[in-house]
Amino acid sequence: MTGVALVAVGGVLQAVVGRIDWSRAAFPVNLLLLVLFLAGLGGMHTFRSKVGLFDRLGRLPASVSALGWVMGVTVLMGCIRQTPSHLLSDGVEVWPDFSRMLSSWSFVLLYVWMTVVLGLVILRRIYPFRWSKIPFLLHHVGLFVVMVTATLGSSDRKCLRMTLVLGELGRFAWSETDRRSVELPWTVELKEFVLDEYPPVLVLMDKETGKALPAEAPLRWVLEAGVEQGGFTDWDLKIVRSIPEAVPVAEEGRLDFVASRSVGAVYAVCLEAVHRKTKVRKEGWVSGGSFMFLGELLELDEHVCVAMMDREPRRFASRVVLNGGNGVRKEGVMEVNRPLEQDGWGMYLLGYDNAKGRWSDGCVVGLVYDPWQPYIYAGILFMMAGAVCLFVMAQSGKWKEETV
């Protein structure tokens, strides 16, 4: 009944005051809410013997009920496309705003209910203290810390994006929520962009449709170092010559490739193809394309040809220089999963000019500021420590003896 009542109350609040605006809970409001919430939990635990509701909230039936309701609405949220609270919905929204669960009063009330129950369960189990309770307490305290800090800290989390151009100073970024321009307290200069690619891949392609063959499971020939021979179905292929960086040139009415490190250079390979049955021989260049040059194909017959697929990026990174307002200069390298830290901000490399590839003269950087993140990580470490303690105590038999 508690869950039904909270959903009903949430629906009324949703209709009267509208959805929750989490931006209003930014620091110091979220810190005040945390203090009041913890004080309220302490008061409920202290007076649980006098107030039956407080006592029931810390027991197993309330825990199961709260967990069931939160799991149910979470599954519902996963089944319905969610619209960010700052955007207009492109569909019909039904009560109680299922397309914006995180801003829905019903969801938040259920979430608070579960957090309150979790906090009271922890307080109830702390005293009297026994070593056998360590795994339980680490698990539940860690979950409590993650739930509380992730929720209250979301108001202080800032996500920005900025575009860097080689050799130019970048000072302004834009918000991912409202697209407003934000001036940073430091400048960022892109010094170098590096992109490593996987080895080129050759495929047998249908000349009419442009699709790799066979259609059900296309064959691929990866041109790794040391590979000189391969083949597709009825054709044997041999590498006559390969040039990692080449540009096409016309010589005596035919196309040739010469080594060059110029912008837009492509990987080119000269192939010799021999049909296994008819012994028909074909020879020619195959290359990938770039923003400067078109790719080259080797025609085997009127239906099929050998083509080189666009090379996939293995790793890309940007070397940047940060200049702070206090004259401090910092140089570092950004990658996708290796951010560069600056004044509490994490700078992640998000993308680059896909058309230019490794010759890209710019990149897109994501900036994330989340002062509550260390506490979330601490909660996760608590849960991991609880799992380790549970495993160790179970192996030693102490857990079983203490909990039977």
KEZABA-787791 format. One record per residue (C-alpha): residue number from 1; residue in three letters; x, z, y. Coordinates in Angstrom, 2 decimals, padded with zeros to 5 digits. Last residue first. Example, Ala and Ser with C-alpha at 12.3 -4.5 7.8 and 13.67 -1.06 7.14 Angstrom:
{site 2, SER, {013.67, 007.14, -001.06}};
{site 1, ALA, {012.30, 007.80, -004.50}};
***
This chain:
{site 404, VAL, {022.70, 011.29, -019.53}};
{site 403, THR, {024.39, 010.68, -016.16}};
{site 402, GLU, {027.49, 012.84, -016.31}};
{site 401, GLU, {028.43, 012.12, -019.91}};
{site 400, LYS, {027.90, 008.40, -019.54}};
{site 399, TRP, {029.98, 008.16, -016.39}};
{site 398, LYS, {032.77, 010.27, -017.83}};
{site 397, GLY, {033.16, 008.04, -020.88}};
{site 396, SER, {036.58, 006.73, -019.84}};
{site 395, GLN, {035.45, 003.11, -019.93}};
{site 394, ALA, {032.29, 003.92, -017.97}};
{site 393, MET, {034.35, 005.80, -015.37}};
{site 392, VAL, {036.66, 002.83, -014.86}};
{site 391, PHE, {033.83, 000.27, -014.66}};
{site 390, LEU, {031.75, 002.39, -012.28}};
{site 389, CYS, {034.79, 003.03, -010.11}};
{site 388, VAL, {035.52, -000.70, -009.89}};
{site 387, ALA, {031.89, -001.50, -008.98}};
{site 386, GLY, {031.88, 001.23, -006.35}};
{site 385, ALA, {035.10, -000.12, -004.87}};
{site 384, MET, {033.47, -003.54, -004.57}};
{site 383, MET, {030.47, -001.98, -002.84}};
{site 382, PHE, {032.71, -000.10, -000.42}};
{site 381, LEU, {034.71, -003.28, 000.25}};
{site 380, ILE, {031.46, -005.06, 001.19}};
{site 379, GLY, {030.62, -002.24, 003.60}};
{site 378, ALA, {034.07, -002.48, 005.20}};
{site 377, TYR, {033.61, -006.23, 005.58}};
{site 376, ILE, {030.37, -005.62, 007.46}};
{site 375, TYR, {032.13, -003.02, 009.60}};
{site 374, PRO, {034.90, -005.50, 010.46}};
{site 373, GLN, {032.25, -008.10, 011.46}};
{site 372, TRP, {030.59, -005.95, 014.11}};
{site 371, PRO, {032.62, -007.40, 017.00}};
{site 370, ASP, {031.49, -010.96, 016.14}};
{site 369, TYR, {032.84, -013.68, 018.42}};
{site 368, VAL, {032.94, -017.14, 016.84}};
{site 367, LEU, {034.49, -020.25, 018.35}};
{site 366, GLY, {034.07, -023.61, 016.62}};
{site 365, VAL, {036.48, -026.41, 017.45}};
{site 364, VAL, {035.83, -030.15, 017.44}};
{site 363, CYS, {038.85, -032.44, 017.39}};
{site 362, GLY, {040.54, -035.11, 019.47}};
{site 361, ASP, {043.05, -037.93, 019.37}};
{site 360, SER, {042.10, -039.01, 015.85}};
{site 359, TRP, {044.78, -041.14, 014.27}};
{site 358, ARG, {044.26, -039.44, 010.92}};
{site 357, GLY, {040.66, -040.66, 010.87}};
{site 356, LYS, {039.80, -042.90, 013.81}};
{site 355, ALA, {036.13, -043.30, 012.89}};
{site 354, ASN, {035.87, -039.71, 011.70}};
{site 353, ASP, {036.87, -038.35, 015.12}};
{site 352, TYR, {037.51, -034.72, 014.24}};
{site 351, GLY, {035.79, -031.75, 012.68}};
{site 350, LEU, {035.19, -028.03, 012.47}};
{site 349, LEU, {038.53, -026.34, 013.17}};
{site 348, TYR, {037.86, -022.64, 013.53}};
{site 347, MET, {038.72, -020.33, 016.44}};
{site 346, GLY, {037.99, -016.64, 015.84}};
{site 345, TRP, {037.43, -014.65, 019.02}};
{site 344, GLY, {038.47, -011.01, 019.36}};
{site 343, ASP, {040.92, -011.77, 022.18}};
{site 342, GLN, {042.37, -014.82, 020.36}};
{site 341, GLU, {042.48, -015.32, 016.61}};
{site 340, LEU, {043.23, -018.72, 015.04}};
{site 339, PRO, {041.01, -019.45, 012.10}};
{site 338, ARG, {042.11, -020.48, 008.62}};
{site 337, ASN, {039.13, -021.85, 006.73}};
{site 336, VAL, {038.85, -025.20, 008.52}};
{site 335, GLU, {042.34, -025.18, 009.98}};
{site 334, MET, {043.87, -024.06, 013.24}};
{site 333, VAL, {047.61, -023.86, 013.96}};
{site 332, GLY, {049.17, -021.60, 016.56}};
{site 331, GLU, {050.81, -021.28, 019.95}};
{site 330, LYS, {050.24, -018.40, 022.32}};
{site 329, ARG, {051.08, -018.17, 026.02}};
{site 328, VAL, {050.38, -014.99, 027.98}};
{site 327, GLY, {050.08, -015.64, 031.71}};
{site 326, ASN, {047.43, -013.01, 032.30}};
{site 325, GLY, {044.65, -015.60, 032.31}};
{site 324, GLY, {045.61, -016.63, 028.81}};
{site 323, ASN, {047.13, -019.96, 027.82}};
{site 322, LEU, {046.44, -020.98, 024.24}};
{site 321, VAL, {048.52, -023.77, 022.70}};
{site 320, VAL, {047.14, -025.82, 019.84}};
{site 319, ARG, {048.29, -027.35, 016.57}};
{site 318, SER, {045.33, -028.87, 014.79}};
{site 317, ALA, {044.78, -029.10, 011.07}};
{site 316, PHE, {043.33, -031.44, 008.47}};
{site 315, ARG, {043.51, -031.19, 004.73}};
{site 314, ARG, {042.64, -033.40, 001.77}};
{site 313, PRO, {040.69, -036.00, 003.74}};
{site 312, GLU, {039.03, -038.66, 001.55}};
{site 311, ARG, {040.31, -042.22, 001.62}};
{site 310, ASP, {037.74, -044.93, 002.14}};
{site 309, MET, {037.40, -046.84, -001.11}};
{site 308, MET, {039.69, -049.72, -002.02}};
{site 307, ALA, {038.05, -052.83, -003.42}};
{site 306, VAL, {038.49, -055.04, -006.48}};
{site 305, CYS, {036.05, -057.95, -006.77}};
{site 304, VAL, {032.98, -058.95, -008.74}};
{site 303, HIS, {030.43, -061.77, -008.91}};
{site 302, GLU, {032.10, -065.11, -008.18}};
{site 301, ASP, {035.28, -064.07, -009.96}};
{site 300, LEU, {038.17, -061.62, -009.52}};
{site 299, GLU, {038.12, -061.44, -005.73}};
{site 298, LEU, {040.73, -059.07, -004.31}};
{site 297, LEU, {039.34, -057.31, -001.24}};
{site 296, GLU, {040.90, -056.46, 002.16}};
{site 295, GLY, {039.62, -053.70, 004.44}};
{site 294, LEU, {039.04, -054.44, 008.11}};
{site 293, PHE, {041.60, -053.40, 010.70}};
{site 292, MET, {041.70, -051.21, 013.82}};
{site 291, PHE, {039.14, -048.47, 013.09}};
{site 290, SER, {040.56, -048.40, 009.58}};
{site 289, GLY, {039.97, -050.27, 006.35}};
{site 288, GLY, {041.42, -049.82, 002.90}};
{site 287, SER, {043.60, -052.43, 001.36}};
{site 286, VAL, {043.75, -054.87, -001.53}};
{site 285, TRP, {046.23, -057.73, -001.53}};
{site 284, GLY, {046.30, -060.66, -003.91}};
{site 283, GLU, {046.89, -061.98, -007.39}};
{site 282, LYS, {044.49, -063.41, -009.95}};
{site 281, ARG, {045.27, -064.62, -013.48}};
{site 280, VAL, {042.77, -065.98, -015.99}};
{site 279, LYS, {043.85, -064.86, -019.45}};
{site 278, THR, {040.40, -065.86, -020.78}};
{site 277, LYS, {039.91, -062.76, -022.89}};
{site 276, ARG, {041.82, -059.91, -021.20}};
{site 275, HIS, {041.43, -061.29, -017.69}};
{site 274, VAL, {044.68, -060.73, -015.77}};
{site 273, ALA, {044.87, -059.07, -012.36}};
{site 272, GLU, {048.08, -058.81, -010.29}};
{site 271, LEU, {047.72, -056.47, -007.38}};
{site 270, CYS, {049.37, -056.13, -003.97}};
{site 269, VAL, {048.63, -052.72, -002.49}};
{site 268, ALA, {047.84, -051.78, 001.10}};
{site 267, TYR, {047.37, -048.35, 002.71}};
{site 266, VAL, {046.32, -048.87, 006.29}};
{site 265, ALA, {047.93, -048.79, 009.75}};
{site 264, GLY, {045.46, -047.95, 012.54}};
{site 263, VAL, {048.10, -046.84, 015.03}};
{site 262, SER, {051.47, -048.36, 014.23}};
{site 261, ARG, {053.67, -047.07, 011.43}};
{site 260, SER, {054.29, -050.57, 010.06}};
{site 259, ALA, {055.16, -052.10, 006.71}};
{site 258, VAL, {054.04, -055.69, 006.37}};
{site 257, PHE, {050.91, -057.09, 004.77}};
{site 256, ASP, {050.15, -060.73, 003.99}};
{site 255, LEU, {047.21, -063.04, 004.48}};
{site 254, ARG, {047.69, -066.74, 003.89}};
{site 253, GLY, {047.87, -069.77, 006.14}};
{site 252, GLU, {051.63, -069.84, 006.44}};
{site 251, GLU, {051.85, -066.13, 007.28}};
{site 250, ALA, {048.94, -064.18, 008.72}};
{site 249, VAL, {049.63, -060.48, 009.26}};
{site 248, PRO, {047.88, -057.36, 008.00}};
{site 247, VAL, {049.24, -053.90, 008.94}};
{site 246, ALA, {050.89, -051.45, 006.60}};
{site 245, GLU, {051.40, -047.76, 005.95}};
{site 244, PRO, {051.55, -046.69, 002.30}};
{site 243, ILE, {052.87, -050.13, 001.20}};
{site 242, SER, {052.42, -051.08, -002.44}};
{site 241, ARG, {053.88, -053.96, -004.42}};
{site 240, VAL, {053.19, -055.70, -007.72}};
{site 239, ILE, {050.74, -053.12, -009.01}};
{site 238, LYS, {049.30, -054.26, -012.31}};
{site 237, LEU, {045.68, -054.67, -013.30}};
{site 236, ASP, {044.13, -055.55, -016.63}};
{site 235, TRP, {040.59, -056.94, -016.39}};
{site 234, ASP, {037.78, -056.95, -018.94}};
{site 233, THR, {036.40, -053.44, -018.12}};
{site 232, PHE, {038.54, -052.28, -015.18}};
{site 231, GLY, {042.31, -051.81, -015.40}};
{site 230, GLY, {045.43, -049.81, -014.79}};
{site 229, GLN, {049.14, -050.22, -014.30}};
{site 228, GLU, {051.76, -048.93, -011.85}};
{site 227, VAL, {051.05, -045.22, -011.38}};
{site 226, GLY, {054.19, -043.32, -010.32}};
{site 225, ALA, {052.56, -041.56, -007.37}};
{site 224, GLU, {048.77, -041.59, -007.66}};
{site 223, LEU, {046.72, -044.72, -007.15}};
{site 222, VAL, {043.43, -043.37, -008.50}};
{site 221, TRP, {041.57, -046.03, -010.48}};
{site 220, ARG, {037.83, -045.38, -010.48}};
{site 219, LEU, {035.11, -046.67, -012.78}};
{site 218, PRO, {031.53, -046.33, -011.56}};
{site 217, ALA, {029.17, -044.43, -013.89}};
{site 216, GLU, {025.57, -045.76, -013.89}};
{site 215, ALA, {026.26, -048.68, -011.50}};
{site 214, PRO, {029.22, -049.96, -013.50}};
{site 213, LEU, {030.48, -050.89, -011.01}};
{site 212, ALA, {030.79, -049.86, -007.36}};
{site 211, LYS, {028.18, -051.13, -004.93}};
{site 210, GLY, {028.63, -053.85, -002.30}};
{site 209, THR, {025.36, -055.47, -003.34}};
{site 208, GLU, {026.47, -059.11, -003.54}};
{site 207, LYS, {030.19, -058.67, -004.19}};
{site 206, ASP, {029.65, -056.06, -006.91}};
{site 205, MET, {032.65, -053.77, -006.72}};
{site 204, LEU, {035.30, -052.66, -009.22}};
{site 203, VAL, {036.92, -049.58, -007.72}};
{site 202, LEU, {040.33, -048.61, -006.36}};
{site 201, VAL, {041.08, -045.10, -005.11}};
{site 200, PRO, {043.65, -044.14, -002.49}};
{site 199, PRO, {045.58, -040.86, -002.92}};
{site 198, TYR, {044.00, -037.90, -001.10}};
{site 197, GLU, {044.55, -037.69, 002.63}};
{site 196, ASP, {046.47, -035.37, 004.93}};
{site 195, LEU, {045.30, -035.10, 008.53}};
{site 194, VAL, {047.40, -033.70, 011.38}};
{site 193, PHE, {046.35, -033.27, 015.01}};
{site 192, GLU, {048.95, -032.29, 017.58}};
{site 191, LYS, {049.23, -030.57, 020.95}};
{site 190, LEU, {045.61, -029.71, 021.70}};
{site 189, GLU, {045.53, -027.46, 024.75}};
{site 188, VAL, {043.22, -024.44, 024.92}};
{site 187, THR, {042.56, -022.52, 028.12}};
{site 186, TRP, {041.78, -018.84, 028.51}};
{site 185, PRO, {038.94, -016.65, 029.79}};
{site 184, LEU, {036.44, -019.22, 028.46}};
{site 183, GLU, {033.79, -020.84, 030.64}};
{site 182, VAL, {030.45, -021.27, 028.88}};
{site 181, SER, {028.23, -024.36, 029.10}};
{site 180, ARG, {024.67, -023.92, 027.90}};
{site 179, ARG, {023.53, -025.62, 024.72}};
{site 178, ASP, {020.85, -022.91, 024.17}};
{site 177, THR, {021.76, -021.82, 020.64}};
{site 176, GLU, {025.07, -023.51, 019.79}};
{site 175, SER, {026.54, -022.42, 023.12}};
{site 174, TRP, {028.91, -024.80, 024.86}};
{site 173, ALA, {032.62, -024.54, 025.50}};
{site 172, PHE, {034.65, -024.89, 028.70}};
{site 171, ARG, {038.37, -024.35, 029.22}};
{site 170, GLY, {040.02, -027.27, 027.45}};
{site 169, LEU, {043.36, -028.54, 028.71}};
{site 168, GLU, {044.28, -032.13, 027.85}};
{site 167, GLY, {047.18, -033.48, 025.78}};
{site 166, LEU, {045.07, -034.53, 022.82}};
{site 165, VAL, {041.39, -033.99, 023.52}};
{site 164, LEU, {039.59, -030.81, 022.49}};
{site 163, THR, {035.84, -030.53, 022.07}};
{site 162, MET, {034.25, -027.11, 022.25}};
{site 161, ARG, {031.75, -025.15, 020.23}};
{site 160, LEU, {030.36, -021.66, 020.66}};
{site 159, CYS, {028.88, -019.02, 018.40}};
{site 158, LYS, {028.34, -015.53, 019.77}};
{site 157, ARG, {027.46, -012.49, 017.71}};
{site 156, ASP, {026.35, -009.51, 019.81}};
{site 155, SER, {022.70, -009.70, 018.78}};
{site 154, SER, {023.63, -010.22, 015.13}};
{site 153, GLY, {025.45, -006.89, 015.18}};
{site 152, LEU, {022.28, -004.85, 014.78}};
{site 151, THR, {021.26, -006.70, 011.61}};
{site 150, ALA, {024.70, -007.16, 010.04}};
{site 149, THR, {025.63, -003.58, 010.95}};
{site 148, VAL, {022.55, -002.03, 009.32}};
{site 147, MET, {022.41, -004.11, 006.15}};
{site 146, VAL, {026.16, -004.06, 005.53}};
{site 145, VAL, {026.48, -000.31, 006.13}};
{site 144, PHE, {023.53, 000.45, 003.83}};
{site 143, LEU, {024.91, -001.79, 001.08}};
{site 142, GLY, {028.29, -000.04, 001.30}};
{site 141, VAL, {026.63, 003.38, 001.28}};
{site 140, HIS, {024.59, 002.36, -001.78}};
{site 139, HIS, {027.46, 001.06, -003.87}};
{site 138, LEU, {029.94, 003.73, -002.82}};
{site 137, LEU, {027.38, 006.47, -003.40}};
{site 136, PHE, {026.46, 005.27, -006.88}};
{site 135, PRO, {030.09, 004.79, -007.93}};
{site 134, ILE, {031.06, 008.28, -006.59}};
{site 133, LYS, {028.14, 010.15, -008.15}};
{site 132, SER, {030.14, 011.13, -011.25}};
{site 131, TRP, {032.47, 013.04, -008.99}};
{site 130, ARG, {029.71, 015.50, -008.22}};
{site 129, PHE, {028.28, 016.50, -004.85}};
{site 128, PRO, {025.19, 018.68, -004.66}};
{site 127, TYR, {024.29, 017.11, -002.33}};
{site 126, ILE, {025.07, 013.44, -001.72}};
{site 125, ARG, {022.11, 012.16, -003.76}};
{site 124, ARG, {019.35, 013.00, -001.27}};
{site 123, LEU, {021.31, 011.59, 001.67}};
{site 122, ILE, {021.86, 008.32, -000.16}};
{site 121, VAL, {018.21, 008.04, -001.17}};
{site 120, LEU, {017.18, 008.73, 002.42}};
{site 119, GLY, {019.39, 005.91, 003.71}};
{site 118, LEU, {018.08, 003.43, 001.14}};
{site 117, VAL, {014.47, 004.31, 001.93}};
{site 116, VAL, {015.13, 003.84, 005.63}};
{site 115, THR, {016.82, 000.51, 004.98}};
{site 114, MET, {013.91, -000.67, 002.80}};
{site 113, TRP, {011.39, 000.24, 005.50}};
{site 112, VAL, {013.53, -001.42, 008.17}};
{site 111, TYR, {013.47, -004.67, 006.15}};
{site 110, LEU, {009.72, -004.45, 005.68}};
{site 109, LEU, {009.30, -003.91, 009.41}};
{site 108, VAL, {011.62, -006.84, 010.16}};
{site 107, PHE, {009.74, -009.19, 007.84}};
{site 106, SER, {006.35, -008.30, 009.31}};
{site 105, TRP, {007.62, -008.48, 012.88}};
{site 104, SER, {008.85, -012.04, 012.40}};
{site 103, SER, {012.05, -013.09, 014.19}};
{site 102, LEU, {014.07, -013.37, 010.98}};
{site 101, MET, {011.11, -015.03, 009.28}};
{site 100, ARG, {010.82, -017.93, 011.67}};
{site 99, SER, {008.95, -020.54, 009.61}};
{site 98, PHE, {006.67, -017.87, 008.15}};
{site 97, ASP, {005.19, -017.03, 011.54}};
{site 96, PRO, {002.71, -014.39, 010.46}};
{site 95, TRP, {000.49, -016.38, 010.52}};
{site 94, VAL, {000.91, -020.11, 010.16}};
{site 93, GLU, {003.28, -022.41, 011.99}};
{site 92, VAL, {002.45, -026.11, 011.89}};
{site 91, GLY, {005.52, -028.29, 012.06}};
{site 90, ASP, {008.25, -029.41, 014.45}};
{site 89, SER, {008.99, -025.85, 015.58}};
{site 88, LEU, {010.55, -025.43, 019.00}};
{site 87, LEU, {014.09, -024.14, 018.99}};
{site 86, HIS, {015.51, -020.79, 020.13}};
{site 85, SER, {014.18, -018.91, 017.10}};
{site 84, PRO, {015.96, -021.18, 014.67}};
{site 83, THR, {013.43, -022.93, 012.38}};
{site 82, GLN, {013.33, -021.93, 008.72}};
{site 81, ARG, {012.17, -024.34, 006.05}};
{site 80, ILE, {010.04, -022.40, 003.61}};
{site 79, CYS, {011.10, -021.65, 000.03}};
{site 78, GLY, {014.05, -019.45, 001.00}};
{site 77, MET, {011.87, -017.41, 003.32}};
{site 76, LEU, {009.42, -016.85, 000.50}};
{site 75, VAL, {012.25, -015.63, -001.72}};
{site 74, THR, {013.24, -013.22, 001.04}};
{site 73, VAL, {009.60, -012.16, 001.46}};
{site 72, GLY, {009.44, -011.24, -002.22}};
{site 71, MET, {012.83, -009.56, -002.35}};
{site 70, VAL, {011.85, -007.40, 000.62}};
{site 69, TRP, {008.57, -006.45, -001.03}};
{site 68, GLY, {010.15, -005.63, -004.37}};
{site 67, LEU, {012.95, -003.59, -002.83}};
{site 66, ALA, {010.48, -001.53, -000.84}};
{site 65, SER, {008.31, -000.87, -003.91}};
{site 64, VAL, {011.23, 000.01, -006.17}};
{site 63, SER, {012.74, 002.37, -003.61}};
{site 62, ALA, {009.38, 004.02, -002.86}};
{site 61, PRO, {008.79, 004.63, -006.58}};
{site 60, LEU, {012.35, 006.04, -006.99}};
{site 59, ARG, {012.27, 008.78, -004.36}};
{site 58, GLY, {013.53, 009.06, -000.80}};
{site 57, LEU, {010.37, 007.77, 000.86}};
{site 56, ARG, {008.30, 010.34, -001.06}};
{site 55, ASP, {010.05, 013.27, 000.63}};
{site 54, PHE, {009.58, 011.87, 004.11}};
{site 53, LEU, {005.90, 011.26, 003.42}};
{site 52, GLY, {005.42, 014.82, 002.13}};
{site 51, VAL, {006.56, 016.41, 005.37}};
{site 50, LYS, {007.71, 020.02, 005.04}};
{site 49, SER, {010.32, 019.64, 002.29}};
{site 48, ARG, {011.45, 016.32, 003.80}};
{site 47, PHE, {012.23, 018.03, 007.12}};
{site 46, THR, {016.02, 017.69, 006.99}};
{site 45, HIS, {015.97, 014.24, 005.38}};
{site 44, MET, {013.56, 012.91, 007.99}};
{site 43, GLY, {015.66, 014.40, 010.77}};
{site 42, GLY, {018.88, 012.88, 009.45}};
{site 41, LEU, {017.19, 009.50, 009.10}};
{site 40, GLY, {015.91, 009.75, 012.67}};
{site 39, ALA, {019.37, 010.62, 013.94}};
{site 38, LEU, {020.79, 007.59, 012.11}};
{site 37, PHE, {018.12, 005.35, 013.63}};
{site 36, LEU, {018.53, 006.80, 017.12}};
{site 35, VAL, {022.30, 006.31, 017.03}};
{site 34, LEU, {021.94, 002.77, 015.70}};
{site 33, LEU, {019.30, 001.90, 018.31}};
{site 32, LEU, {021.64, 003.14, 021.05}};
{site 31, LEU, {024.43, 000.93, 019.67}};
{site 30, ASN, {022.03, -002.01, 019.54}};
{site 29, VAL, {021.05, -001.46, 023.19}};
{site 28, PRO, {024.67, -001.34, 024.37}};
{site 27, PHE, {025.24, -004.09, 023.32}};
{site 26, ALA, {022.69, -006.79, 022.45}};
{site 25, ALA, {019.13, -005.94, 021.41}};
{site 24, ARG, {017.51, -008.20, 023.99}};
{site 23, SER, {019.06, -011.24, 022.32}};
{site 22, TRP, {017.06, -010.39, 019.20}};
{site 21, ASP, {013.81, -011.66, 020.73}};
{site 20, ILE, {011.15, -010.63, 018.23}};
{site 19, ARG, {008.11, -012.88, 017.91}};
{site 18, GLY, {005.04, -012.45, 020.09}};
{site 17, VAL, {003.70, -009.32, 021.79}};
{site 16, VAL, {000.04, -009.33, 020.67}};
{site 15, ALA, {-000.16, -011.81, 017.77}};
{site 14, GLN, {003.17, -010.83, 016.25}};
{site 13, LEU, {002.38, -007.16, 016.75}};
{site 12, VAL, {-000.87, -007.62, 014.84}};
{site 11, GLY, {000.86, -009.51, 012.03}};
{site 10, GLY, {003.56, -006.86, 011.81}};
{site 9, VAL, {000.93, -004.15, 011.47}};
{site 8, ALA, {-000.66, -006.09, 008.62}};
{site 7, VAL, {002.68, -006.69, 006.90}};
{site 6, LEU, {003.53, -003.01, 007.29}};
{site 5, ALA, {000.20, -001.93, 005.83}};
{site 4, VAL, {000.54, -004.25, 002.84}};
{site 3, GLY, {004.04, -002.94, 002.16}};
{site 2, THR, {002.91, 000.68, 002.34}};
{site 1, MET, {000.00, 000.00, 000.00}};
***
